[in-house]
Amino acid sequence: MTRADIADFLGRTLETVSRGFTAFRRRGWIREPAHRRVELLRRPALLDLVEGEAAGP
């Protein structure tokens, strides 16, 4: 999926999705090794975020 596809699926703007990816990358939660590829580096932190728990840096 492209970021535009993700934004459409979530009902968000492309800019919002891009900011989210940037924030996740800066926190070390994800890595984008290639075009249209995302590696989860800190899956527990992302799961905490989904579950509404505070996720640290």
Secondary structure in CASP SS format (residue, H / E / C, confidence):
PFRMAT SS
TARGET T0000
AUTHOR 0000-0000-0000
METHOD secondary structure of the structure
MODEL  1
M C 1.00
T C 1.00
R H 1.00
A H 1.00
D H 1.00
I H 1.00
A H 1.00
D H 1.00
F H 1.00
L H 1.00
G C 1.00
R C 1.00
T C 1.00
L H 1.00
E H 1.00
T H 1.00
V H 1.00
S H 1.00
R H 1.00
G H 1.00
F H 1.00
T H 1.00
A H 1.00
F H 1.00
R H 1.00
R H 1.00
R C 1.00
G C 1.00
W C 1.00
I E 1.00
R E 1.00
E C 1.00
P C 1.00
A C 1.00
H C 1.00
R C 1.00
R C 1.00
V C 1.00
E E 1.00
L E 1.00
L C 1.00
R C 1.00
R H 1.00
P H 1.00
A H 1.00
L H 1.00
L H 1.00
D H 1.00
L H 1.00
V H 1.00
E C 1.00
G C 1.00
E C 1.00
A C 1.00
A C 1.00
G C 1.00
P C 1.00
END
